[in-house]
């Protein structure tokens, strides 16, 4: 049985949120419902976490991807004192979608990478300006990296079956520059 692209995308976004939620390196957290229809605006994340919706603009994402996007929306189901997530949807269709997840904590990249590999297969190191311990999984659809005391995950979900690592890295570097 073949899944529709929308069902597959909802699963990928939920997986992205779940992987970033495994801050302790243990069992995966409950999947976040971060499909585009499940997002709503919430108050700014508590603590010293950057607001993930302030890290990118629609213009930033368009410059990096060549696709027009709407404004970012905080994901209500993924907001907590130690984490926050923001999603941007393409202006003219269901795909691509960009998601940025920020999780408070130093040295989380190793445990996050192990979780990502468990769920999505082998990862590869990538160079992301301003980040350490950066890796990609899923042909670059998900990048994880440490930025100081914050773990950052940037996802670029596209209908394109090609490797999107370069686009996701470009988006990640724009976000990190604002941290």
C-alpha positions in Angstrom: 0.0 0.0 0.0 1.5 3.3 -1.0 1.1 6.4 1.2 0.1 9.8 -0.1 2.8 12.5 0.0 0.8 14.3 2.6 0.7 11.3 4.9 4.4 10.7 4.4 5.2 14.4 5.0 3.2 14.4 8.3 5.1 11.4 9.4 8.5 13.0 8.5 7.6 16.2 10.4 6.4 14.2 13.4 9.7 12.2 13.3 11.7 15.4 13.0 10.1 16.8 16.2 10.4 13.4 17.9 14.1 13.1 17.2 14.8 16.6 18.5 12.7 15.7 21.6 15.0 12.9 22.7 17.3 15.2 24.6 18.3 12.6 27.1 19.4 10.1 24.4 16.9 7.6 25.7 13.6 6.4 24.2 12.0 8.7 21.7 9.6 11.3 22.9 6.0 11.1 21.8 5.8 12.3 18.2 4.9 16.0 17.9 1.9 16.6 15.7 3.5 19.2 13.5 1.7 18.6 10.2 0.8 22.0 8.7 -2.9 21.6 9.7 -1.8 21.0 13.4 0.1 24.3 14.0 -1.1 27.2 15.9 0.4 30.4 17.3 1.5 30.2 20.9 3.4 32.6 23.2 7.1 33.0 22.8 9.1 30.0 24.2 10.1 30.4 27.8 13.7 30.7 29.1 16.8 31.6 27.1 15.9 29.7 24.0 15.7 31.7 20.8 12.3 31.9 19.3 12.6 29.6 16.2 10.2 31.8 14.2 12.5 34.7 14.6 15.5 32.8 13.2 14.2 32.8 9.6 12.0 35.0 7.4 10.0 33.8 4.4 12.4 35.9 2.3 15.4 34.1 3.9 14.0 30.7 3.0 13.1 31.8 -0.5 16.6 33.1 -1.1 18.0 29.7 0.0 15.5 27.4 -1.7 14.1 29.4 -4.7 10.6 28.8 -3.4 8.2 31.3 -1.9 7.1 30.7 1.7 4.6 32.1 4.1 5.4 33.3 7.6 6.6 30.9 10.3 4.2 29.6 12.9 5.1 28.2 16.3 4.1 24.5 16.7 1.8 24.4 19.8 2.2 20.7 20.3 6.0 21.0 20.4 6.3 24.0 22.8 7.9 23.5 26.2 10.2 25.4 28.5 13.2 23.6 27.0 12.2 23.4 23.4 10.3 25.1 20.6 9.5 24.5 17.0 8.5 26.7 14.0 7.1 25.6 10.6 7.0 27.6 7.3 4.8 26.4 4.5 5.3 27.0 0.8 3.2 29.8 -0.5 1.9 28.0 -3.5 1.4 24.4 -2.4 1.8 21.8 0.3 5.5 21.4 -0.3 8.2 22.2 0.5 8.0 22.8 4.3 10.7 24.1 6.5 10.9 23.3 10.2 13.3 24.7 12.9 13.4 23.0 16.3 15.5 24.4 19.2 16.2 22.4 22.3 18.1 23.7 25.4 21.1 21.8 26.3 24.8 21.5 25.7 26.3 18.5 24.0 23.0 17.0 22.7 24.2 16.4 19.1 25.6 13.0 19.8 22.5 11.6 21.4 20.3 13.3 18.8 22.4 11.8 16.0 22.1 8.3 17.5 18.3 8.7 17.6 18.2 10.0 14.1 20.2 7.1 12.8 18.0 4.6 14.7 14.9 6.0 12.9 16.2 7.2 9.6 19.4 5.3 8.8 22.9 6.3 8.4 23.9 10.0 9.0 26.8 11.9 7.4 28.8 14.8 8.8 28.1 18.2 7.2 29.8 21.6 7.5 27.4 24.3 8.8 29.0 27.7 9.6 28.5 28.6 13.2 27.6 25.1 14.3 29.5 22.1 15.7 28.8 18.4 15.5 26.5 18.9 12.5 25.1 15.9 10.6 22.4 15.1 8.0 20.0 12.3 7.6 17.4 11.5 4.9 19.4 12.9 2.0 19.7 16.2 3.8 16.0 16.6 4.7 17.0 16.8 8.4 20.1 18.5 9.8 21.0 18.4 13.4 23.7 20.5 15.1 25.0 22.0 18.3 25.0 25.8 18.5 26.5 26.8 21.8 24.1 25.5 24.5 21.3 24.9 22.0 20.7 21.9 19.8 19.2 23.0 16.5 17.4 20.8 14.0 16.5 22.2 10.6 14.3 20.3 8.2 13.6 20.9 4.5 10.8 18.6 3.4 10.4 18.6 -0.4 8.7 16.5 -3.0 12.0 16.5 -4.8 13.6 13.1 -4.5 17.2 14.5 -4.9 19.5 15.1 -2.0 18.6 18.5 -0.5 21.6 18.9 1.9 22.9 22.0 0.2 19.5 23.8 0.5 19.0 22.7 4.1 22.6 23.8 5.0 21.9 27.2 3.4 18.7 27.6 5.5 20.4 26.4 8.7 23.3 28.9 8.2 20.8 31.8 7.9 19.0 30.7 11.1 22.2 30.2 13.1 23.4 33.7 12.0 20.5 35.1 14.1 21.2 33.2 17.2 
